[in-house]
Amino acid sequence: MRNQVDAVRLEIIRSALVAAAEEMSVAVFRAGRSNAIREMLDFSTAVFDANGQNVAQAARIPMHLNTMAPCLETILARHIPAEAWAEGDVVVTNDPYCGGSHLPDVLTFRAVFHDGQRIGFAGTMCHHTDIGGGAPGSYNAAATEIFAEGVRIPPLKIKRQGVLNDDLLAFLLQNVREPATLKGDLVAQIAALDLGAVRMIRIAERYGRDILLAASRQILELSEQAVRRAIAAVPDGVYAFEDFVDSDGISDQPVRIAAQLTITGDRLVVDLTGSSPQTAGPINCTLNVAKCAIYYATIAGLGGEFHANSGCYLPIAVIAPEGTVVNALSPASVVNRINVGHRIVNVILGALAQARPGRIPAAYYGVSYLYAVQAIDPAMGRSVYLDSIVGGWGAEPTRDGAHVFSCGLHNLASIPIEMIESRHPITFTRYAIRQDSGGAGRFRGGNGMVREFRLDAADGSLAANFDRFRFTPFGLEGGQPGAAGRLVLVRDGAERDLPAKLVGLRLQQGDIIRVETSGGGGYGPAADRDGAAVGRDIAAGYVSPAAATSAYGRSEGSTQVHGA
């Protein structure tokens, strides 16, 4: 009979494992070098059981956390089996076709042993400022195969029994634009693994190895049961939704993302059949990345009280045909996979809005507005300014959407402009909420933002990987869509609209780049919006008088709207 851990001790061990993951997160944050780590918080940490399943994680980024366990399981099954790991070994990879996400996201794992027996793994995943390839920041919008996106690291031991592989590290540093930054962030990742291992060993010493292993199994089982209960609370049925990515950046053809959700009892099947074939441009998802977006969207949309770990995934079956944009085959380019990832979330929440009416918000902005500027200046040298900004949240069934709110899928912080200006020859000229970008409705979608900066270096180049310039975030129950995004170059006072996806745009000193992000969709008919709410929006500058008149029928000086 398998060991069973009593409820009180089980919760103590679970909390201790979560604390271990959180301590690792703090270690990465404090030791990291880049703005991506220190300011944007684009990293995640977790601890895993002896089979590579996530049992506890820090409150970081679902796009990472839902990928880490499948990546580790892939490594153990196909590349480095569990018995080939020794104490002190650390494995590193970033290869999407070995279980990773995209090349800038580097994963490290360490096996944890107690009295010579493996009790689990510690893991970190960090977005690095640059990993080489054909564009600064490694976001090459022109890439048509993964070989153009940067350095691919298959699962390799960067540490063997505690000894750093200096040759591998030297190889990596030789192939990136900011070697000191990469080294600092990677060393922070590896150091955090040591801390996680110490904490897991301490738990095993206090409660016993067998108790820890049994508790890990029960933690997963409890989460699985909780998700099954949440699924069972939704009416059985088939619910479908579709949306589109603007294009892959190579052709102008829209890319369809289609989801059909089938709920039967406590089981959910997500079928992405009908999504477009894999594309030439770098918006493709590997299956692991598509799954992580599915897991986030379904669990967020179902609601309920449960602890996030690999057990949550077990009641969710995924169908994603090979060779499609949601299950791309090597060597498809994938660096901008987040575009499709966001759209998977949008369509699953759209389908769940049918299954759970009055419980799901309208579409959020649905894209990571990620860009990179390489600045070259004789006095300051070469630097890469990488940033990812957000838009407006979709209106909810009972309240307005939040302005400039980071979707939980990527859960990023905003880099303070003062920090950017201190590190790069960049000066910000505008940073504000984007008026009129939220979709009108009984409840208004959240506004996006305007972020505008000037290049002060002698020379530079811009890479951008945006979306939602054509297919805007949808409203629900009669709500209007959010505004489209926009990218603008201002040179010598003249404005020029730029495409959503570009690479290698030459910049000169004094050029201004303005990014306008999309707003969230509205919820319910605009005619039903309370007149006082419209007045407050105008007073706060969220909605202009002209837009209020157009959307709500409000005249100047009046607090009444049609239907109020």
N, C-alpha and C positions, 0 to 999 in steps of 0.2 A: 504494500500500500504506500502511495506517495505521501511524503511529509506534508502536513497542513499547518500553516502558521495562524495563530489566533488573530482576531481582528485588530486588537490593540497593538500587538507587536508588528503586525503587517503594516499598519499605518505609520508606525515609527520608522520602519525600514524604508518604506516608500518615501517618506519625507526626507530621510537622510540621503537617499539617492538623488532626489530632486535638488537638495542642498549641494550635493557634490557637483551636479551639472551647473548650478548657479555659481558656485565658486570658480569653476573653470571659466565661465563666461566673464566674471570679473577679472580673472587673470589675463585673458585675451585682451580685454578692454584696456587694462592698465599697462600692458607691455607692448601693445601694438603700435605701429609707427604711422600708418596712413590715415588720411581723413576718412576713408571707407570704413576703417575699424573704429577709430577713436571718436568720430563725430556722427557718421551715418549709421553706425552700429550694424554693419552688414556682415554679421558672423553669427554662428550658432554653435552650441555645445550640447552634448548628450552622453548618457551612459547606456550600455547595452548588456544584455545577458550573454551567457556563454555561447549562444547560438547566433549572436549578432542582431538580435531584435532589440529595438529601442524600449527601455523600461522607464526612463526618466529623462527629462530635458529641461533646459533653461527656457525662460519665456522670451524666445527670440523670433526666428523667422520660419514660418511654416514651409516656405519654398525650399529652405534648407533641411529643416528637421524631418519633413516627410520624405526626403530623398536619402538621408544619411543611412537609415537602416537598410533599404533596398540596395544601396551601394555596398555596404559592408557584407550583406548576404551574397551579393554577386562576387565580391572579392573572394569570400570563403569558398564559394561553390566552383569558381572557374579559374582562379588565379593563384591564390595563396591559401591552401586549406588550413583549418584551425590548428592541426597538429604541427604545421610548419612555423608557427609563431613561437618564439622564445621570450622569456622574460626580458623586458627592455627593448624589444623590437617595436619600431614605429613604421607603419606603412603610409605612403603618400600617394595620391592620385588626383587627377583632375579630368580624366578621360570620360566623356559622356557615354562612350561605347564600352566602358568597363564599369558602368553603374553610376558615373558622376552626373553632373548637371550641365555645366558648360565650362570652357577652359579657365576663365577667371576665378571660378570657385574651386579652391584647392581643399581637399579633404585629407585629414590625418587621423589614423587610428592606432591605438596601443592596446595590446592584449594585457589583461590584468590577472596576476597569479597569486594564489595564497597557498603556502606550503606545497608549492610545485604543481598545483592544480589550477587550471584556468577557471576563473569565476565570472569573467565578463570582458568588456572592452570599454575604453573611453574614446570619444571622438570629437573632433572639431571640424568646422567648415567655415572658411573665410573667403570673402570676395577680395581679390587682390587688384590693386590699381592697374597693373599691366602684366600680361603674361606673354608678350611678344606678338607676332603676327603683323598684319598689314595695316593696322590702324592704332593710333594712340588709345590706350585704355583697352585695346584688344577687341573693340566692337567694330568689326569690319563689315559694314553694311553691304559691301560688294562681294563678300565671300560666297562662293558657290560650292565649296567643299571644306571640310573641317581643317584641312592642311593649311589653309590661308588664315586661320583664326588664332594661331599662337602655338606655344609649346605644349605638346600632349605628353602627359606623364602617365604611363601605365602603372598599375599597382606595383610599387617598388619599395624596398626597405630603405628608408632614409636614415634609420638607426638600426643597428644590429647589436642586440644585447647591451644597449645603452651607449654605443659608440656611433657618433655621427658619420654619415657617409659624405665626406668632404668633396669627393669627386662629383657626386650627383648634385650637391648644392652648388658647386662651381659651375656646372653645366647650366643649371637653371638661371643663375645670376648673369651668365654671359648672354642670355637670350631675351632679356627684358629691358625696358626703357628706364626703369627706376630700380636698379639692383639693391641699393641700400634699403629701400622701402620694402621690397619683397622679402629680403632677408629678415628684417625686423619683424614683419608680420608672421612669417613662417616659423621663426624661432618662438614667438609668442604662442602660436598654436601648439607646438611641441611641448613647451613648458607647461601649458594648461593640461595636457594629457598626463603628465607626471602627477600633478595635483589631484586629478580625478582618480588616478590609480591608488594614490595614498588613501583617499577617502573611502574608496570601495574596499580596500584591504582592511581598514579600520572597522568597517561594518562587519566584515567576515570574522574578524578577530573577536568582536564583541558578542555576536550572536551565533557564530558558527557558520562554516561554509555551506553545509547542507541547508540550514535555515535560510540563508541568503538566496540560494538557488531556488528553493521552494517558494520563497516570497516573490522572487522575480516572476516565476510562472503564474502565481496567483494574481499579481498586479496586472499582467496581460489579460488574464481570464476575466477579471472584474471589469476592465475597460471594454472588452468585447461584449460582455453581457449588457453593459450600460448602453452601448451603441445599438445593440439589437432591440432593446426596449424602446429607444428613440425611433427606430425604423418602424417597429410594430405599431407605434402611436399614429403613424401616417396612414391614411386610407390606401388599401391596395389599389394598384392601377398602373397605367402606362402614361408617362408625362414626357413631352418632347419640347425642345426649344432649339433655335439656331441663331447665330450671329456671325459677323464677318470681321476678319482682319482686313485692313485697307488693301494691303498688297505685301509681297515678300521683299519689295525694294528693288528687285531685278526686273520683273514685269509689272504691269499695272493691273493685273487681274486680282479681284478680291479672293480671299481665302475663306472658305466656309468651315465653320465649326458647328457640328450638329451633335446633340446629345439626346438620347432616349433613356429615361429612368423607368425601370420596372420594379415595383415594390410588391413583394409577396411575403406576407407575414413579417418576419424579422430579418429578411434578406433584401438587399438592394443590388440591382444589376445596372451598371452604367455602360451604355453602348454608344460609342463614338463613331460607329459606322455611318458613312455619309459625309464625314469630314473630308476636306480636299486632299488630293495626293500630296506627298512631300514636295516641297518647293525647291527651286534653285537657290533662292536667297535664304539667309540665316535665321528664319523664324521657326524652324522645325523643332519639335520636341521628341526626345527619345521617350520610350514607354515609361521609364521610371519618373521622368519629369511630368508627363501627362498624369500619371497616377497621383503624384504629390498634389497637383492642382485639384484633382477629383476628390482626394481625401479631405483637403482643406474645405472645399466648397460644400461637400455633403455634410461633414460634421458641423460646420458653422451653420448651415441651413437647417439641419435637423434640430439643433438646440439640445438641451439636456445637460445633466451634470455628470461629467466623467473626466478621468485623467487622461491626458494626451500621451499615447505611446503606440507601439505597433499593434497592440490588441484592438485598437479602434478600427484598423483597416480590415480585419478578418471578415466582417459581415458584408463587405463591399466588393463585389466582383466587377471587373473591368473588361470590356471588349473594345479593342482598338486595333484595327487591321494593320498589318505590316505594310510599310511603304506609303503610309499616309502622314500628314503633317503632325498627327498626334502619336505616331509610332514610326519615326523615321529610321531608315537603315543607313549604315555607314556607307560612304563617307559624307553624308548630308551635313551641311553647315547648320549649326544650332546656337550660335552665340546669343542671338536675340530671341531665344525660346520663350522668354517671359511674355512676349506679345500673345502667343498662342496660349500660354499658361493662364494669363488673365482672362482671355476669351473663354477658355474652358470653365473658369469660375463663373463668368457672366451667364453662360448658357445653362449651367447646372442650377444656379440660383433662379434663373428664369423658369426652368422646369419645376423646381420646387415651389415657386410662387403659385403654380396651378394646384399642386398637392397640398399646400399649406396656405390657402388664401388669407390675406390679412396678417401674414407673419414675416414676409420676405421683403426687403427694400428694393427699390428700383436700382438700375445699374449704376455702379460707381464708375469712375473715370476709365478704368480698364486698361491701363498701360503704364509701364515704368518709363517716365520721360528721362531716359538716360542719355547723357552726352559726355564727350571727352574733348578737351582742348589741349593740344600740345603747344606750349609756348616756348619759343626759342629767342633768347636775348643774349647779346655778347657779355653783358654785365652780370646777368643772373643765371646764365646757363640754360639748360633744358628741363622742363617740368611738364607733368601731365596732370591737368585738373579734371578729375572724374566726378560726376555728380548724377544723382537720380532724384527727380522731384515728382510731386504727386498732384492730383486734382481734387475734384469735389466728390463727396460721398452721395450715393443715391438717397432720395427722400424715403423715409420709412412710413409705414401705414398710419402712424400716429404723430409724426413730427418731421420737421425739415431735416434735410441732409446736412452733414457737417461740412464746413468749408475746409479745403486743403487738408484732407484727412487721409493718412496712409492706410491703404487696404491691408487687412491682416495677412494676405498672402505673402507680401514682402515686408511689411511692418518696419519700415525704415524711419530713421530720424532725419531731420533736416540739418544739413551742415551749416553752422553759423557763417554768415557772409564775412564776418571779421576774420574768422579762421582761414577762409579761402584767400582773402586779400593778403593775409600775413605770409602765406606760403607760395602764392603765385602772382605773376604780374597781371592781375585782374582787378578791375574796379567795378563795383556794382552801382548801377545808375537807377535801378528801380526794383522793388521787391514788394508786391502787394497782392491782395485778393483781386481776382479778375471779375469785374462787375458784369452782370447779366449772363454769366456762363452756366449757372444752374438751371435745370429744366423747370419750367413753370408747372404748377399743379396745386391741388388742394394743399399738399405739402411740397415745398420747393426743394429741388435738388441743391446740394452744396456747390458753391462756386469753386472754380479752379484758381490758379495763381498766375501772376505775371512775374517773371524773373528775367532781368535784363542786366547785362554786364559788358564792359568795354575791355578790349585787349590792349594792354599797355606795353607789351613786348614788341620787339622789332618785327617779329614774324611768328606765324602760328598756323595751325590747321584745326578743323572741326570735324568730328564724327558724331552723328546723331542716329538714334534708333527709336523713333516715336511711332505712334499710331493714333487712331481715333481722329484723323483729319477728314475722313469720308464717312465712316459708319460711326455715328455718335452714340454715347451711352443712352440706352433706351429707358423710357418711362414705363410705369405700370399703372393699370386700372385707369387709363385715360390721361396719365401724366405725360408731359412733353419731354423730349430728349434733352440731354445736356448739350452745351455748345461744343463744336469741334475744336481740336487743338490747332496751334499755329506756331511756325518757326520763321523768324524774320531776321534778315541781315540789314543793318543800317550802316551805310558807307557814305561819307560826305553828305549826310543829311537825307539821302535818298533811301527809301525802304524797298526791299526785295524779298518776296515770299520764297521760302526754301521748301524743298520736299521733306516729308516726314523722316525719310531714311536717306542718309548720305554719308560719304566718307571722303576725306582728303580735300575738303573745301579750304582753299588757301585764305588765310586771314592776314590783314596788315594792321599795323599800329593804328589805334583809334577806331577800328571797327567795333560795332555794337551788335551783340546777339540778343534777341528777345525771344523768350519761350513763353507761350500762352497755353496753359494746360486746360484740358476739358473739364466741364462740370458734370455733376451727377444728374441722373434722370429725375423727373418729378413723379409724384404719386397722386393719383386721383385727378379729376377734371379741374383745370385752372379756374373755371367759373365758380367752383365751390370754395375757393380760398377766402378766408376771413379778411375783410377790408382792413381791419386794424393791423393784421400781419403784413399786408402789402405796404401800408404806411410805414411800419417799422423798417421794412426792407429798404424803402426809399431813403428814409432818414439815416440809416446806417451806411448807405452807399452800396448795398449789395445788389440792388436793382435800380436802374435808371428810370426816371419818370416816363420816358418814351417807351421803354420795354414794358413797364407796368401797364401802360395804356394798351399796348398791343396784345399782351398776354392775358391781362385780367380785366380789361375794359375800364380801368380806373382813369378818371380825368383829374387834371391838376387841382390840388386843393381838396379833393374828395377822399373820404375813407371808405367809400362803398365800391363794391365790384359786382358784376353780374352774378346773381345767385347768392349774394351775401345776405 
